[in-house]
Structures are given as C-alpha cells and as structure tokens.
Amino acid sequence: MTTARLVPVTIEMDGDELDAEDAWHLVRRHGVRAVLVGAFVRFRYGDGFTNSRALALQTCLGVVPFLLAATGLAADVDDERWSRVVSFTVDAVSPGGDGEDALAGAVSGGSEGAGEVALVLGLLLALVSMTTAMAQVERGSNRIYGIRRDRPAPAKYGRAAVLTAILAVPVGLGFFLLVAGGAFGDAMVREYGWSDGAHATWQVLRWPAGLVLLVSTIAVLLDHAPRRRQPALSWLALGSVVAVVLSMAAAAGLALYVNVSGSFDSTYGPLAGIVALLLWSLMSAISLFLGVAVCAQLEALRAHQPEPAEPDPGRPHHQDVAD
C-alpha cells in the first residue's frame, strides 16, 4: 500500500507532451536539492525499498539463467577460443572467481549436447524471470506515482512480456558494455589478437554506447510501465540518467570494495559471486525507482502539489518532508 500522493497527469496548454525543457525549468525554479529530497520522500512512502528488494530478487533469478544460457551458447558454438572469451569475461566480473568459478568451468568444459540444453532452459527461465521483473517495475512505479492498483493481470503480464521481448536485448547489451566490456576487450586481445588500436577504440566507444542504450531503454520502460499517461521521452530521460548514474556509481563502489578489501572473498568463499550479484541487483533496483521518483516529483511540482506523501493523521502536513 502506498501513501505517496497521487501525481496528476499534466500536459501543456496546447496539448503537447511535457519535454526535457519543461523538466529543466522546474528543476531551476525549485532547486536541485528540493527536487531530490521530495523524490526520496516519494520513493520512501511509495514502498520504494520493498519493491526494490522484490525487483532485485527477480533480476537475479533472470541473470543467473541467462549466464547459464551464455555457457550453453559457448559450448554449442564449438569454438574453443570463443568459449575462453566467455569464460574469461564471466570470471573477470565475478568476485571469488580466480580461475575457479564454476560457471567459467562449465563454459570451457561443457559438451555440445549439454550446451544446447543449457541454452534452451537458460533462455526460457530468464525470459520468465525477466517478465515478472518487468511486472514488478510496473508495481513499483505505480506506487511511487501514488497509483494504488496495477493493471488487470492479463494486461499487466502481457505488457510485461512485450516489454521484456523488446527491451531485454538493449538493456542487457548496455549493462554488458559498461560492466563487462573491459574484460571482454581484454579477452579478445588474448584470444583473437586484437591490435592495441582496436582495443583502445573498443574501450573508449563502449562507454557512450552503453550509456545511450541504457538511458534510452529505461526512458522507454518508464513511459510504458506505470498505469498512467506519461510525459515525452525526453522528460523521462532525466529520471533515466539519474537511475543509470546511481547504478553505475553503486557498481563502481561495490567493485572497489571487492577489489580493495581482501575480506570479501574470504568471508563468502564460493558464494562471493552470488552475494555480489545480489548487492548489485538491489542497488540497481533502488537506482531505477529513485529515477522514477524524480520524474514523478517533477510532474507533481508542475501540478502545484509539492508534498510527496499524504500527511500522517493528526500531524501537520509539512512534517512529512522533514521525515
């Protein structure tokens, strides 16, 4: 149940959709701090943390089968060099790997028949899990906008399946470029002899390409997930940028902690990769819903309803923001 205040649907006087210029005018008028504080309060009272935990779990349930499918693809291709590229990339981004990662071992040693089974089952499980994750994005977004009921189940999960089919590839590619792109480039140098120029070009171009993919894809997701009429994509891109920046900062902080601290691998042992995936998924989910909250709070400000949450019974309204 959400206690975030319902955000009215707003459009321009001439009927045009709100765009990025309108959003920046609101940010300058009210101040960055006021917008961010209001967005966080809206996130909190819109059950943001609860929905973030649920989305993180569903994301993990989608990522692990997808990695299983990747191992099956590598084994099915029957190319030893490509299998080693996949193995090196997975091992490099997995804490606790150090050449002993079970997934990497499966990539390099799996049979062709086992690879086909892993590919099919992994993709099916990943699609089902990511469909439920997309449905969770609708639930979390609705609560942040103050919408208390989701779409009927057929419409909700049907839309989630369509969004998964359309957005899974660009989202996955964007995260791959930003998170695992460096390790992939190093593996291509080792196995396929990429030149220094090709390697440097890859390392430079993967960042803008990954950022553009993620920002644009998340903006499309924010346009279609909530049960309401949304502003233009350029308006929603502001929340997408917030989500991507926070997610990348969290991932960088986690990577720094794992690499600098010698206690992470020793504490969690073989589970270090799973624990890191859970932490990364949770921080990414929180970042996504905070981006949603920024878009929602900006539209609420335009509707002259700056208070992000309903007041507690018997308490002055202004105290909610202070909480």
C-alpha positions as CSV (number, residue, x, y, z in Angstrom):
1,M,0.0,0.0,0.0
2,T,1.4,3.4,-1.0
3,T,1.0,6.6,0.9
4,A,2.7,8.7,-1.8
5,R,0.5,11.5,-3.1
6,L,-1.1,10.8,-6.4
7,V,0.6,12.6,-9.3
8,P,-1.9,14.3,-11.6
9,V,-1.4,13.7,-15.3
10,T,-0.2,17.1,-16.7
11,I,0.2,18.3,-20.3
12,E,1.0,21.5,-22.0
13,M,-1.8,24.1,-22.5
14,D,-1.7,23.3,-26.3
15,G,-1.9,19.6,-25.6
16,D,1.7,18.8,-26.3
17,E,3.6,16.4,-24.1
18,L,6.0,17.8,-21.5
19,D,9.6,17.5,-22.6
20,A,13.1,17.9,-21.2
21,E,13.0,21.7,-21.4
22,D,9.9,21.8,-19.1
23,A,11.7,19.5,-16.7
24,W,14.8,21.7,-16.5
25,H,12.7,24.8,-16.0
26,L,11.1,23.1,-12.9
27,V,14.5,22.0,-11.6
28,R,15.8,25.5,-11.8
29,R,12.7,27.0,-10.3
30,H,12.5,24.7,-7.3
31,G,16.2,23.8,-6.9
32,V,18.0,20.5,-7.2
33,R,18.0,19.9,-3.5
34,A,14.2,20.3,-3.2
35,V,13.6,18.0,-6.1
36,L,15.9,15.3,-4.8
37,V,14.6,15.5,-1.3
38,G,11.0,15.3,-2.5
39,A,11.8,12.5,-4.8
40,F,13.4,10.5,-2.0
41,V,10.4,11.0,0.3
42,R,8.1,10.0,-2.5
43,F,10.3,6.9,-3.1
44,R,10.1,6.0,0.6
45,Y,6.4,6.5,1.1
46,G,5.7,4.7,-2.2
47,D,7.2,1.5,-0.9
48,G,10.4,2.0,-2.9
49,F,12.6,-0.1,-0.7
50,T,10.1,-3.0,-0.6
51,N,9.7,-3.0,-4.4
52,S,13.4,-2.6,-4.9
53,R,14.1,-5.8,-2.9
54,A,11.5,-7.7,-4.9
55,L,12.9,-6.4,-8.2
56,A,16.4,-7.3,-7.2
57,L,15.5,-10.9,-6.4
58,Q,13.6,-11.3,-9.7
59,T,16.6,-9.7,-11.6
60,C,18.9,-12.3,-10.0
61,L,16.6,-15.1,-11.0
62,G,16.8,-13.8,-14.5
63,V,20.5,-13.1,-14.7
64,V,21.7,-16.5,-13.4
65,P,19.7,-18.5,-16.1
66,F,20.9,-16.0,-18.7
67,L,24.5,-16.8,-17.7
68,L,23.6,-20.4,-17.9
69,A,22.3,-19.8,-21.4
70,A,25.6,-18.0,-22.3
71,T,27.6,-21.0,-21.2
72,G,25.3,-23.2,-23.4
73,L,25.8,-20.9,-26.4
74,A,29.6,-21.0,-26.0
75,A,29.6,-24.8,-25.7
76,D,27.2,-25.2,-28.7
77,V,29.3,-22.9,-31.0
78,D,32.1,-25.4,-30.6
79,D,34.8,-22.7,-30.8
80,E,37.4,-23.1,-28.1
81,R,38.6,-19.5,-28.5
82,W,35.1,-18.1,-28.1
83,S,34.5,-20.4,-25.1
84,R,37.6,-19.0,-23.5
85,V,36.5,-15.4,-24.2
86,V,33.2,-16.1,-22.4
87,S,34.9,-17.9,-19.6
88,F,37.4,-15.1,-19.1
89,T,34.7,-12.4,-19.2
90,V,32.5,-14.2,-16.7
91,D,35.4,-15.0,-14.4
92,A,36.7,-11.4,-14.5
93,V,33.4,-9.8,-13.4
94,S,32.7,-12.5,-10.8
95,P,34.1,-12.0,-7.3
96,G,35.7,-15.1,-5.9
97,G,36.4,-16.5,-9.4
98,D,40.3,-16.6,-9.7
99,G,40.1,-19.3,-12.2
100,E,37.9,-21.5,-10.0
101,D,34.5,-20.1,-10.9
102,A,32.1,-23.0,-11.6
103,L,30.3,-21.1,-14.4
104,A,33.6,-20.5,-16.2
105,G,34.5,-24.1,-15.8
106,A,31.2,-25.1,-17.4
107,V,31.9,-22.8,-20.3
108,S,35.2,-24.3,-21.1
109,G,34.4,-27.9,-20.5
110,G,30.7,-28.4,-21.4
111,S,29.7,-30.8,-24.1
112,E,27.7,-29.8,-27.1
113,G,24.6,-31.6,-26.0
114,A,24.7,-30.2,-22.5
115,G,25.3,-26.8,-24.1
116,E,22.1,-27.0,-26.1
117,V,20.1,-28.0,-23.0
118,A,21.7,-25.1,-21.0
119,L,20.9,-22.7,-23.8
120,V,17.3,-23.5,-24.2
121,L,16.5,-23.9,-20.5
122,G,18.5,-20.8,-19.5
123,L,16.7,-18.6,-22.0
124,L,13.3,-19.9,-21.0
125,L,13.9,-19.3,-17.3
126,A,15.5,-15.9,-18.0
127,L,12.5,-14.8,-20.1
128,V,10.0,-15.9,-17.4
129,S,12.0,-14.3,-14.6
130,M,12.5,-11.0,-16.5
131,T,8.8,-10.9,-17.4
132,T,8.0,-11.0,-13.7
133,A,10.7,-8.4,-13.1
134,M,9.0,-6.1,-15.7
135,A,5.7,-6.6,-13.9
136,Q,7.4,-5.6,-10.7
137,V,8.6,-2.4,-12.3
138,E,5.0,-1.5,-13.0
139,R,4.0,-2.2,-9.4
140,G,6.8,-0.1,-8.0
141,S,6.3,2.7,-10.4
142,N,2.6,2.8,-9.8
143,R,3.2,3.1,-6.0
144,I,5.7,5.9,-6.4
145,Y,3.2,7.8,-8.6
146,G,0.6,7.2,-5.9
147,I,-1.4,4.7,-8.0
148,R,-2.8,2.0,-5.7
149,R,-3.9,-0.6,-8.3
150,D,-2.0,-2.2,-11.1
151,R,-3.4,-3.1,-14.4
152,P,-5.6,-6.3,-14.5
153,A,-3.4,-9.4,-14.6
154,P,-3.7,-10.2,-18.3
155,A,-2.8,-6.7,-19.3
156,K,-0.1,-6.3,-16.7
157,Y,1.8,-9.5,-17.5
158,G,1.1,-9.3,-21.2
159,R,2.6,-5.8,-21.3
160,A,5.5,-7.1,-19.2
161,A,6.2,-9.9,-21.7
162,V,6.1,-7.5,-24.6
163,L,8.5,-5.1,-22.8
164,T,10.8,-8.0,-22.0
165,A,10.9,-9.1,-25.6
166,I,11.6,-5.5,-26.8
167,L,13.9,-4.2,-24.1
168,A,15.8,-7.2,-22.8
169,V,18.4,-7.1,-25.5
170,P,19.3,-3.3,-25.4
171,V,19.3,-3.4,-21.5
172,G,21.5,-6.5,-21.4
173,L,23.8,-5.1,-24.1
174,G,24.0,-1.7,-22.3
175,F,25.0,-3.3,-19.0
176,F,27.4,-5.7,-20.8
177,L,29.2,-2.8,-22.4
178,L,29.5,-0.8,-19.1
179,V,30.1,-3.7,-16.6
180,A,31.8,-6.5,-18.6
181,G,33.1,-4.6,-21.7
182,G,36.6,-4.1,-20.3
183,A,37.0,-7.8,-19.5
184,F,35.6,-8.7,-22.9
185,G,38.1,-6.5,-24.7
186,D,41.0,-8.0,-22.8
187,A,39.8,-11.5,-23.7
188,M,39.5,-10.6,-27.4
189,V,43.1,-9.3,-27.3
190,R,44.2,-12.6,-25.7
191,E,42.2,-15.0,-27.9
192,Y,41.8,-13.2,-31.2
193,G,44.8,-10.9,-31.3
194,W,43.0,-7.5,-31.3
195,S,45.5,-4.7,-32.0
196,D,46.3,-2.0,-29.5
197,G,44.3,0.4,-31.6
198,A,41.2,-1.8,-31.9
199,H,41.4,-2.5,-28.1
200,A,41.7,1.2,-27.3
201,T,38.8,2.1,-29.7
202,W,36.6,-0.6,-28.0
203,Q,37.4,0.7,-24.5
204,V,36.5,4.3,-25.5
205,L,33.4,3.7,-27.5
206,R,31.8,1.2,-25.2
207,W,31.1,3.9,-22.6
208,P,29.0,6.3,-24.7
209,A,27.3,3.4,-26.5
210,G,26.4,1.7,-23.2
211,L,25.1,4.9,-21.6
212,V,23.0,5.8,-24.6
213,L,21.5,2.3,-24.8
214,L,20.6,2.3,-21.1
215,V,19.3,5.8,-20.8
216,S,17.0,5.5,-23.9
217,T,15.8,2.0,-23.0
218,I,15.0,2.9,-19.4
219,A,13.1,6.0,-20.6
220,V,11.0,3.7,-22.8
221,L,10.4,1.5,-19.8
222,L,9.3,4.4,-17.7
223,D,7.0,5.5,-20.5
224,H,5.1,2.2,-20.6
225,A,5.3,0.7,-17.2
226,P,3.2,3.0,-15.0
227,R,-0.6,2.9,-15.3
228,R,-0.9,6.4,-16.5
229,R,-0.2,8.8,-19.4
230,Q,3.4,9.8,-19.2
231,P,5.2,12.9,-20.5
232,A,7.5,12.8,-23.5
233,L,10.6,10.5,-23.5
234,S,12.9,13.5,-23.2
235,W,11.2,14.4,-19.9
236,L,11.6,10.7,-18.7
237,A,15.2,10.7,-19.8
238,L,16.1,12.9,-16.8
239,G,15.0,10.1,-14.5
240,S,16.8,7.6,-16.7
241,V,20.0,9.5,-16.3
242,V,19.6,9.6,-12.5
243,A,18.9,5.8,-12.5
244,V,22.0,5.0,-14.7
245,V,24.4,7.3,-12.9
246,L,23.4,6.0,-9.5
247,S,23.5,2.4,-10.7
248,M,27.0,2.8,-12.2
249,A,28.2,4.6,-9.1
250,A,27.0,1.8,-6.9
251,A,28.6,-0.8,-9.1
252,A,31.9,1.1,-9.1
253,G,31.7,1.4,-5.3
254,L,31.0,-2.3,-5.0
255,A,33.8,-3.3,-7.3
256,L,36.2,-1.0,-5.4
257,Y,35.2,-2.6,-2.1
258,V,35.6,-6.1,-3.5
259,N,38.9,-5.5,-5.1
260,V,40.5,-3.4,-2.3
261,S,39.1,-5.3,0.6
262,G,40.6,-8.7,1.0
263,S,37.9,-9.9,3.2
264,F,35.0,-10.2,0.7
265,D,36.2,-13.4,-1.0
266,S,37.4,-14.9,2.2
267,T,34.1,-14.2,4.0
268,Y,31.7,-15.5,1.4
269,G,34.0,-18.0,-0.3
270,P,32.3,-19.8,-3.3
271,L,29.2,-17.6,-2.7
272,A,31.1,-14.4,-3.2
273,G,29.8,-14.0,-6.8
274,I,26.2,-14.6,-5.8
275,V,26.4,-12.2,-2.9
276,A,27.9,-9.5,-5.2
277,L,25.2,-10.1,-7.7
278,L,22.5,-9.7,-5.0
279,L,24.1,-6.5,-3.8
280,W,24.4,-5.1,-7.3
281,S,20.9,-6.0,-8.2
282,L,19.5,-4.4,-5.1
283,M,21.4,-1.1,-5.7
284,S,20.4,-1.1,-9.4
285,A,16.7,-1.6,-8.4
286,I,16.9,1.2,-5.9
287,S,18.5,3.4,-8.5
288,L,15.8,2.7,-11.0
289,F,12.9,3.5,-8.7
290,L,14.7,6.7,-7.5
291,G,14.8,7.7,-11.1
292,V,11.1,7.0,-11.3
293,A,10.6,9.1,-8.2
294,V,12.4,12.1,-9.7
295,C,10.1,12.0,-12.8
296,A,7.1,11.7,-10.6
297,Q,8.1,14.5,-8.2
298,L,8.8,16.9,-11.1
299,E,5.4,16.3,-12.6
300,A,3.8,16.8,-9.1
301,L,5.7,20.1,-8.8
302,R,4.3,21.2,-12.1
303,A,0.8,20.4,-10.8
304,H,1.5,22.6,-7.8
305,Q,1.4,19.6,-5.4
306,P,4.9,19.7,-3.9
307,E,4.1,17.5,-0.9
308,P,5.3,14.0,-2.0
309,A,3.3,12.0,0.6
310,E,0.0,12.0,2.3
311,P,0.2,13.5,5.8
312,D,0.1,11.3,8.9
313,P,-3.2,11.6,10.8
314,G,-3.1,14.2,13.4
315,R,0.2,15.7,12.2
316,P,0.9,18.9,10.3
317,H,1.5,18.3,6.6
318,H,4.8,20.0,6.3
319,Q,6.4,17.5,8.8
320,D,6.3,14.7,6.2
321,V,9.1,16.2,4.1
322,A,11.2,16.5,7.3
323,D,10.9,12.8,7.9
